[in-house]
Amino acid sequence: MIFLVLSVIVFCSVAIFVPKRISGIEILTTTLFALYLEALTNVFLDLKYHLYGYFTKGVNWETLLYAIFIYGPVSVVFLNYFPYKNKFLSKTIYIGAWSIFAYIYEILFLWSGTFYYHGWKFWYSVIIYPILYIILIAFHKYVKYLLRKYRQI
């Protein structure tokens, strides 16, 4: 639990104090999308199939801390610095670096006891994290498209 609280403090501080390159509406919509995607994924992979979980089996309030105060800030910082105007290689390296960060962070969460595997294999995460980051980027691009279309940015 201490690791979770420290993580929340660090991630929220970074997300709040980092200079923003994206608008407030982009932050709000992509954060809500990240939370929705996390909740939907956990309903199936955690609650239905019991492949992994947070703290103990079933629903618990600590999971909300993780979902709201880790996923939200991480998505903000990730999208804030994503190299949209750079070449494909730069984008691939950026996604790869964030995926490696996510793998290390997942291992630390396993080690701290705030996350557990029950049928989940680490290599599933190796496949899933880059895909999740690409989905987040695609959603952010769609939000930017809608804002431009309706002349909001």
N, CA, C and O of each residue as an XYZ file, in Angstrom:
612
protein
N       0.824     -1.197      0.000
C       0.000      0.000      0.000
C       0.868      1.260      0.000
O       0.504      2.269     -0.603
N       2.006      1.197      0.674
C       2.910      2.345      0.713
C       3.406      2.670     -0.694
O       3.501      3.836     -1.076
N       3.721      1.624     -1.460
C       4.182      1.825     -2.834
C       3.104      2.514     -3.665
O       3.412      3.396     -4.466
N       1.857      2.125     -3.487
C       0.757      2.748     -4.219
C       0.623      4.222     -3.858
O       0.505      5.066     -4.746
N       0.641      4.540     -2.580
C       0.498      5.934     -2.134
C       1.653      6.787     -2.666
O       1.434      7.897     -3.151
N       2.873      6.273     -2.575
C       4.020      7.013     -3.110
C       3.895      7.204     -4.620
O       4.218      8.269     -5.146
N       3.428      6.176     -5.308
C       3.229      6.273     -6.754
C       2.197      7.329     -7.100
O       2.390      8.112     -8.030
N       1.105      7.353     -6.356
C       0.049      8.344     -6.586
C       0.612      9.753     -6.413
O       0.360     10.630     -7.239
N       1.364      9.966     -5.350
C       1.940     11.294     -5.091
C       2.881     11.705     -6.224
O       2.807     12.830     -6.719
N       3.757     10.802     -6.629
C       4.731     11.118     -7.678
C       4.034     11.361     -9.011
O       4.284     12.378     -9.659
N       3.164     10.442     -9.430
C       2.517     10.580    -10.738
C       1.615     11.806    -10.811
O       1.610     12.513    -11.819
N       0.862     12.060     -9.767
C      -0.015     13.241     -9.763
C       0.803     14.527     -9.773
O       0.452     15.483    -10.465
N       1.884     14.553     -9.014
C       2.743     15.742     -8.995
C       3.338     16.013    -10.371
O       3.333     17.150    -10.845
N       3.844     14.978    -11.000
C       4.423     15.147    -12.336
C       3.351     15.631    -13.311
O       3.589     16.568    -14.073
N       2.179     15.004    -13.294
C       1.112     15.388    -14.226
C       0.637     16.819    -13.998
O       0.285     17.515    -14.950
N       0.627     17.252    -12.766
C       0.162     18.612    -12.457
C       1.205     19.657    -12.842
O       0.864     20.691    -13.415
N       2.467     19.394    -12.533
C       3.490     20.423    -12.686
C       4.226     20.414    -14.020
O       4.955     21.361    -14.318
N       4.058     19.386    -14.820
C       4.730     19.356    -16.116
C       4.093     20.421    -17.023
O       2.872     20.574    -17.035
N       4.916     21.155    -17.778
C       4.336     22.130    -18.713
C       3.457     21.406    -19.746
O       3.876     20.415    -20.344
N       2.260     21.906    -19.940
C       1.288     21.219    -20.802
C       1.430     21.649    -22.259
O       1.546     22.833    -22.575
N       1.415     20.652    -23.130
C       1.391     20.875    -24.575
C       0.019     20.543    -25.146
O      -0.253     20.795    -26.319
N      -0.837     19.976    -24.309
C      -2.186     19.621    -24.754
C      -3.197     20.404    -23.923
O      -2.923     20.801    -22.791
N      -4.365     20.615    -24.510
C      -5.379     21.457    -23.863
C      -6.089     20.720    -22.730
O      -5.991     19.500    -22.600
N      -6.794     21.481    -21.928
C      -7.552     20.906    -20.822
C      -8.598     19.911    -21.285
O      -8.786     18.873    -20.649
N      -9.283     20.208    -22.384
C     -10.308     19.285    -22.885
C      -9.669     17.996    -23.404
O     -10.257     16.922    -23.279
N      -8.475     18.094    -23.982
C      -7.759     16.896    -24.421
C      -7.343     16.059    -23.213
O      -7.437     14.832    -23.239
N      -6.889     16.722    -22.166
C      -6.514     16.016    -20.938
C      -7.731     15.311    -20.351
O      -7.664     14.135    -19.993
N      -8.837     16.032    -20.254
C     -10.052     15.457    -19.674
C     -10.550     14.263    -20.477
O     -10.803     13.200    -19.910
N     -10.692     14.426    -21.782
C     -11.266     13.341    -22.586
C     -10.361     12.120    -22.637
O     -10.842     10.991    -22.542
N      -9.062     12.329    -22.787
C      -8.174     11.166    -22.860
C      -8.027     10.482    -21.506
O      -7.871      9.263    -21.442
N      -8.075     11.254    -20.427
C      -8.030     10.648    -19.092
C      -9.280      9.819    -18.846
O      -9.191      8.695    -18.353
N     -10.436     10.358    -19.182
C     -11.680      9.589    -19.014
C     -11.675      8.342    -19.888
O     -12.143      7.285    -19.465
N     -11.146      8.459    -21.108
C     -11.050      7.295    -21.980
C     -10.115      6.245    -21.384
O     -10.428      5.055    -21.402
N      -8.966      6.680    -20.854
C      -8.020      5.745    -20.232
C      -8.670      5.032    -19.048
O      -8.482      3.829    -18.868
N      -9.431      5.771    -18.243
C     -10.127      5.164    -17.097
C     -11.193      4.180    -17.563
O     -11.354      3.109    -16.977
N     -11.915      4.539    -18.609
C     -12.934      3.649    -19.169
C     -12.293      2.370    -19.698
O     -12.777      1.270    -19.431
N     -11.214      2.518    -20.441
C     -10.524      1.359    -21.002
C      -9.992      0.451    -19.893
O     -10.079     -0.773    -19.990
N      -9.444      1.055    -18.845
C      -8.934      0.283    -17.710
C     -10.063     -0.461    -17.009
O      -9.921     -1.639    -16.679
N     -11.183      0.218    -16.782
C     -12.320     -0.414    -16.099
C     -12.897     -1.549    -16.935
O     -13.190     -2.624    -16.413
N     -13.058     -1.312    -18.214
C     -13.605     -2.342    -19.101
C     -12.689     -3.565    -19.154
O     -13.154     -4.703    -19.100
N     -11.401     -3.319    -19.259
C     -10.426     -4.409    -19.283
C     -10.470     -5.204    -17.985
O     -10.464     -6.435    -18.008
N     -10.514     -4.509    -16.859
C     -10.520     -5.194    -15.568
C     -11.797     -5.969    -15.308
O     -11.761     -7.000    -14.637
N     -12.920     -5.504    -15.820
C     -14.167     -6.260    -15.650
C     -13.999     -7.658    -16.226
O     -14.435     -8.639    -15.624
N     -13.375     -7.747    -17.378
C     -13.222     -9.057    -18.004
C     -12.006     -9.816    -17.488
O     -12.136    -10.949    -17.024
N     -10.831     -9.211    -17.564
C      -9.612     -9.946    -17.235
C      -9.444    -10.204    -15.745
O      -8.875    -11.225    -15.358
N      -9.926     -9.302    -14.905
C      -9.811     -9.474    -13.454
C     -11.057    -10.148    -12.896
O     -10.968    -11.237    -12.328
N     -12.199     -9.527    -13.047
C     -13.405    -10.010    -12.370
C     -14.026    -11.243    -13.027
O     -14.487    -12.139    -12.319
N     -14.050    -11.312    -14.350
C     -14.671    -12.462    -15.010
C     -13.715    -13.652    -15.122
O     -14.058    -14.770    -14.738
N     -12.502    -13.400    -15.656
C     -11.573    -14.501    -15.911
C     -10.536    -14.697    -14.806
O      -9.800    -15.684    -14.826
N     -10.465    -13.785    -13.853
C      -9.553    -13.890    -12.703
C      -8.097    -14.113    -13.118
O      -7.385    -14.908    -12.505
N      -7.662    -13.409    -14.161
C      -6.286    -13.563    -14.633
C      -5.286    -12.773    -13.801
O      -4.118    -13.151    -13.709
N      -5.730    -11.696    -13.206
C      -4.888    -10.873    -12.341
C      -5.799    -10.071    -11.439
O      -7.022    -10.120    -11.572
N      -5.210     -9.343    -10.533
C      -6.027     -8.499     -9.667
C      -5.176     -7.551     -8.853
O      -3.948     -7.627     -8.842
N      -5.861     -6.665     -8.180
C      -5.221     -5.686     -7.310
C      -5.530     -6.047     -5.867
O      -6.693     -6.226     -5.506
N      -4.507     -6.153     -5.050
C      -4.618     -6.407     -3.613
C      -5.217     -7.778     -3.333
O      -4.469     -8.738     -3.144
N      -6.541     -7.902     -3.300
C      -7.197     -9.186     -3.037
C      -8.217     -9.461     -4.131
O      -8.596     -8.563     -4.884
N      -8.655    -10.703     -4.208
C      -9.622    -11.081     -5.227
C     -10.923    -10.295     -5.041
O     -11.380    -10.085     -3.918
N     -11.505     -9.868     -6.155
C     -12.764     -9.134     -6.106
C     -12.563     -7.633     -6.187
O     -11.484     -7.151     -6.532
N     -13.608     -6.912     -5.866
C     -13.603     -5.451     -5.939
C     -13.124     -4.874     -4.609
O     -13.544     -5.329     -3.545
N     -12.252     -3.879     -4.669
C     -11.806     -3.204     -3.448
C     -11.505     -1.740     -3.758
O     -11.185     -1.389     -4.894
N     -11.609     -0.906     -2.754
C     -11.481      0.538     -2.961
C     -10.081      0.960     -3.364
O      -9.916      1.970     -4.049
N      -9.073      0.207     -2.954
C      -7.700      0.563     -3.297
C      -7.484      0.572     -4.809
O      -6.668      1.334     -5.327
N      -8.226     -0.284     -5.507
C      -8.126     -0.337     -6.962
C      -8.503      1.001     -7.578
O      -7.953      1.385     -8.610
N      -9.440      1.715     -6.956
C      -9.823      3.036     -7.455
C      -8.649      4.009     -7.405
O      -8.467      4.817     -8.316
N      -7.857      3.931     -6.343
C      -6.665      4.784     -6.260
C      -5.746      4.525     -7.446
O      -5.250      5.451     -8.089
N      -5.536      3.253     -7.713
C      -4.678      2.869     -8.826
C      -5.262      3.368    -10.143
O      -4.562      3.989    -10.942
N      -6.537      3.096    -10.365
C      -7.170      3.446    -11.635
C      -7.194      4.949    -11.870
O      -6.818      5.415    -12.946
N      -7.623      5.694    -10.896
C      -7.807      7.137    -11.076
C      -6.487      7.897    -11.016
O      -6.222      8.760    -11.854
N      -5.667      7.578    -10.032
C      -4.485      8.399     -9.780
C      -3.192      7.870    -10.390
O      -2.138      8.485    -10.222
N      -3.252      6.754    -11.088
C      -2.088      6.278    -11.830
C      -2.372      6.379    -13.328
O      -1.615      7.014    -14.063
N      -3.460      5.755    -13.782
C      -3.782      5.768    -15.211
C      -3.971      7.179    -15.753
O      -3.451      7.506    -16.820
N      -4.705      8.014    -15.034
C      -4.940      9.379    -15.494
C      -3.660     10.170    -15.679
O      -3.390     10.652    -16.779
N      -2.866     10.315    -14.628
C      -1.616     11.073    -14.772
C      -0.645     10.486    -15.801
O       0.006     11.233    -16.531
N      -0.544      9.163    -15.863
C       0.359      8.551    -16.839
C      -0.092      8.882    -18.259
O       0.735      9.197    -19.115
N      -1.397      8.811    -18.514
C      -1.889      9.122    -19.862
C      -1.627     10.586    -20.218
O      -1.299     10.898    -21.362
N      -1.770     11.479    -19.244
C      -1.509     12.907    -19.486
C      -0.044     13.129    -19.860
O       0.247     13.792    -20.855
N       0.864     12.586    -19.081
C       2.293     12.789    -19.344
C       2.696     12.102    -20.648
O       3.446     12.671    -21.441
N       2.207     10.890    -20.873
C       2.519     10.161    -22.105
C       2.101     10.965    -23.332
O       2.905     11.164    -24.243
N       0.865     11.423    -23.365
C       0.369     12.165    -24.530
C       0.991     13.556    -24.631
O       1.193     14.068    -25.732
N       1.288     14.155    -23.508
C       1.862     15.498    -23.496
C       3.191     15.548    -24.247
O       3.490     16.534    -24.919
N       3.973     14.504    -24.133
C       5.293     14.494    -24.759
C       5.395     13.581    -25.977
O       6.485     13.392    -26.517
N       4.276     13.017    -26.413
C       4.336     12.139    -27.583
C       4.827     12.931    -28.797
O       4.329     14.027    -29.056
N       5.802     12.391    -29.550
C       6.388     13.129    -30.679
C       5.536     13.036    -31.950
O       5.927     12.378    -32.914
N       4.388     13.688    -31.947
C       3.456     13.608    -33.075
C       4.085     14.009    -34.404
O       3.771     13.417    -35.437
N       4.957     14.991    -34.395
C       5.515     15.520    -35.643
C       6.806     14.823    -36.064
O       7.358     15.139    -37.118
N       7.283     13.903    -35.276
C       8.533     13.211    -35.603
C       8.270     12.011    -36.503
O       7.127     11.662    -36.798
N       9.353     11.403    -36.921
C       9.266     10.242    -37.804
C       8.793      9.001    -37.041
O       8.755      8.977    -35.811
N       8.440      7.986    -37.808
C       7.912      6.734    -37.268
C       8.860      6.120    -36.238
O       8.414      5.619    -35.206
N      10.154      6.157    -36.512
C      11.134      5.563    -35.595
C      11.093      6.240    -34.231
O      11.147      5.564    -33.204
N      10.998      7.554    -34.209
C      10.917      8.285    -32.936
C       9.667      7.890    -32.162
O       9.711      7.709    -30.945
N       8.567      7.758    -32.867
C       7.309      7.364    -32.226
C       7.416      5.949    -31.668
O       6.946      5.669    -30.565
N       8.039      5.059    -32.442
C       8.206      3.671    -32.008
C       9.092      3.597    -30.766
O       8.785      2.864    -29.825
N      10.173      4.343    -30.763
C      11.071      4.370    -29.601
C      10.342      4.923    -28.381
O      10.495      4.401    -27.278
N       9.556      5.970    -28.571
C       8.805      6.579    -27.471
C       7.822      5.571    -26.870
O       7.761      5.411    -25.651
N       7.061      4.897    -27.721
C       6.108      3.883    -27.240
C       6.862      2.736    -26.572
O       6.435      2.231    -25.534
N       7.984      2.326    -27.165
C       8.792      1.262    -26.574
C       9.330      1.633    -25.201
O       9.318      0.813    -24.283
N       9.801      2.867    -25.059
C      10.330      3.321    -23.767
C       9.232      3.347    -22.709
O       9.455      2.920    -21.576
N       8.056      3.840    -23.065
C       6.946      3.865    -22.111
C       6.472      2.449    -21.781
O       6.050      2.181    -20.656
N       6.540      1.555    -22.749
C       6.161      0.163    -22.487
C       7.142     -0.478    -21.513
O       6.730     -1.197    -20.602
N       8.424     -0.225    -21.696
C       9.430     -0.742    -20.762
C       9.189     -0.180    -19.364
O       9.272     -0.907    -18.374
N       8.889      1.113    -19.289
C       8.549      1.720    -18.001
C       7.354      0.995    -17.373
O       7.363      0.708    -16.176
N       6.331      0.700    -18.174
C       5.140      0.010    -17.668
C       5.481     -1.399    -17.192
O       4.947     -1.851    -16.179
N       6.364     -2.103    -17.910
C       6.758     -3.452    -17.487
C       7.467     -3.403    -16.142
O       7.170     -4.190    -15.242
N       8.399     -2.479    -16.016
C       9.138     -2.345    -14.754
C       8.186     -1.986    -13.620
O       8.279     -2.528    -12.519
N       7.285     -1.079    -13.903
C       6.320     -0.657    -12.891
C       5.412     -1.819    -12.486
O       5.092     -1.977    -11.308
N       5.000     -2.626    -13.456
C       4.178     -3.800    -13.154
C       4.941     -4.775    -12.255
O       4.370     -5.327    -11.314
N       6.210     -4.984    -12.537
C       7.032     -5.871    -11.705
C       7.127     -5.321    -10.282
O       7.046     -6.079     -9.315
N       7.299     -4.005    -10.153
C       7.346     -3.392     -8.817
C       6.013     -3.550     -8.087
O       5.989     -3.779     -6.878
N       4.911     -3.429     -8.816
C       3.597     -3.631     -8.199
C       3.415     -5.084     -7.768
O       2.836     -5.346     -6.714
N       3.898     -6.023     -8.564
C       3.848     -7.437     -8.169
C       4.680     -7.651     -6.907
O       4.235     -8.297     -5.958
N       5.882     -7.105     -6.910
C       6.793     -7.251     -5.781
C       6.209     -6.649     -4.506
O       6.396     -7.201     -3.422
N       5.501     -5.516     -4.624
C       4.956     -4.842     -3.440
C       3.672     -5.486     -2.921
O       3.205     -5.150     -1.833
N       3.102     -6.406     -3.690
C       1.880     -7.079     -3.254
C       0.599     -6.329     -3.579
O      -0.482     -6.743     -3.163
N       0.705     -5.237     -4.312
C      -0.502     -4.492     -4.671
C      -1.134     -5.013     -5.956
O      -2.215     -4.571     -6.346
N      -0.462     -5.944     -6.609
C      -0.951     -6.531     -7.853
C      -0.536     -7.994     -7.846
O       0.540     -8.331     -7.353
N      -1.374     -8.861     -8.385
C      -1.025    -10.284     -8.431
C      -1.474    -10.906     -9.748
O      -2.424    -10.448    -10.383
N      -0.766    -11.956    -10.138
C      -1.137    -12.746    -11.311
C      -1.882    -13.979    -10.836
O      -1.541    -14.572     -9.813
N      -2.895    -14.354    -11.587
C      -3.614    -15.599    -11.354
C      -3.980    -16.155    -12.728
O      -5.142    -16.136    -13.132
N      -2.970    -16.646    -13.433
C      -3.179    -17.110    -14.795
C      -2.599    -16.161    -15.836
O      -2.367    -16.557    -16.978
N      -2.368    -14.935    -15.456
C      -1.768    -13.956    -16.365
C      -0.282    -14.250    -16.492
O       0.365    -14.624    -15.513
N       0.251    -14.087    -17.663
C       1.686    -14.272    -17.907
C       2.302    -12.919    -18.256
O       1.664    -12.084    -18.897
N       3.540    -12.712    -17.833
C       4.196    -11.430    -18.072
C       4.272    -11.103    -19.558
O       4.147     -9.939    -19.937
N       4.472    -12.098    -20.395
C       4.593    -11.821    -21.828
C       3.288    -11.301    -22.414
O       3.310    -10.671    -23.472
N       2.139    -11.546    -21.759
C       0.885    -10.919    -22.205
C       1.021     -9.398    -22.104
O       0.594     -8.663    -22.995
N       1.614     -8.948    -21.021
C       1.821     -7.510    -20.828
C       2.766     -6.945    -21.882
O       2.582     -5.824    -22.357
N       3.782     -7.731    -22.244
C       4.734     -7.293    -23.265
C       4.004     -7.006    -24.577
O       4.355     -6.069    -25.295
N       3.004     -7.799    -24.882
C       2.216     -7.598    -26.101
C       1.209     -6.461    -25.925
O       1.028     -5.647    -26.830
N       0.561     -6.405    -24.777
C      -0.575     -5.501    -24.560
C      -0.175     -4.035    -24.402
O      -0.843     -3.169    -24.966
N       0.882     -3.725    -23.660
C       1.201     -2.316    -23.376
C       1.390     -1.460    -24.628
O       0.806     -0.380    -24.709
N       2.182     -1.900    -25.605
C       2.296     -1.058    -26.810
C       0.946     -0.854    -27.513
O       0.673      0.225    -28.039
N       0.120     -1.880    -27.517
C      -1.206     -1.764    -28.139
C      -2.054     -0.745    -27.390
O      -2.733      0.074    -28.010
N      -2.019     -0.789    -26.071
C      -2.790      0.176    -25.277
C      -2.313      1.606    -25.517
O      -3.129      2.522    -25.615
N      -1.011      1.801    -25.612
C      -0.491      3.140    -25.890
C      -0.928      3.619    -27.278
O      -1.265      4.790    -27.453
N      -0.922      2.729    -28.246
C      -1.365      3.096    -29.597
C      -2.852      3.446    -29.594
O      -3.261      4.394    -30.265
N      -3.660      2.703    -28.858
C      -5.091      3.020    -28.744
C      -5.270      4.398    -28.113
O      -6.105      5.181    -28.565
N      -4.504      4.697    -27.086
C      -4.587      6.005    -26.425
C      -4.200      7.132    -27.387
O      -4.846      8.180    -27.409
N      -3.162      6.919    -28.170
C      -2.745      7.914    -29.165
C      -3.841      8.105    -30.209
O      -4.165      9.234    -30.577
N      -4.409      7.000    -30.684
C      -5.473      7.082    -31.696
C      -6.673      7.854    -31.156
O      -7.258      8.670    -31.869
N      -7.039      7.603    -29.913
C      -8.164      8.333    -29.324
C      -7.829      9.821    -29.205
O      -8.665     10.675    -29.499
N      -6.620     10.121    -28.778
C      -6.210     11.523    -28.653
C      -6.238     12.223    -30.013
O      -6.670     13.371    -30.112
N      -5.780     11.538    -31.054
C      -5.837     12.116    -32.401
C      -7.286     12.365    -32.818
O      -7.588     13.373    -33.457
N      -8.168     11.454    -32.461
C      -9.587     11.622    -32.787
C     -10.170     12.829    -32.056
O     -10.931     13.599    -32.641
N      -9.823     12.996    -30.796
C     -10.281     14.164    -30.027
C      -9.775     15.443    -30.684
O     -10.534     16.402    -30.830
N      -8.508     15.471    -31.081
C      -7.958     16.650    -31.749
C      -8.675     16.916    -33.069
O      -8.937     18.067    -33.417
N      -8.989     15.856    -33.798
C      -9.740     15.999    -35.050
C     -11.109     16.626    -34.783
O     -11.517     17.546    -35.493
N     -11.812     16.141    -33.778
C     -13.131     16.691    -33.452
C     -13.034     18.152    -33.020
O     -13.873     18.971    -33.396
N     -12.025     18.474    -32.240
C     -11.848     19.861    -31.807
C     -11.566     20.783    -32.993
O     -12.087     21.897    -33.060
N     -10.740     20.313    -33.925
C     -10.477     21.114    -35.127
C     -11.729     21.237    -35.986
O     -12.033     22.307    -36.512
N     -12.443     20.136    -36.121
C     -13.649     20.121    -36.956
C     -14.670     21.133    -36.448
O     -15.318     21.820    -37.237
N     -14.805     21.218    -35.163
C     -15.770     22.148    -34.579
C     -15.098     23.434    -34.103
O     -15.653     24.184    -33.301
N     -13.880     23.672    -34.622
C     -13.118     24.896    -34.400
C     -12.926     25.243    -32.916
O     -13.083     26.392    -32.503
N     -12.589     24.238    -32.150
C     -12.359     24.451    -30.725
C     -10.880     24.588    -30.394
O     -10.522     24.972    -29.280
N     -10.007     24.271    -31.376
C      -8.567     24.506    -31.153
C      -7.976     25.161    -32.380
O      -6.779     25.447    -32.411
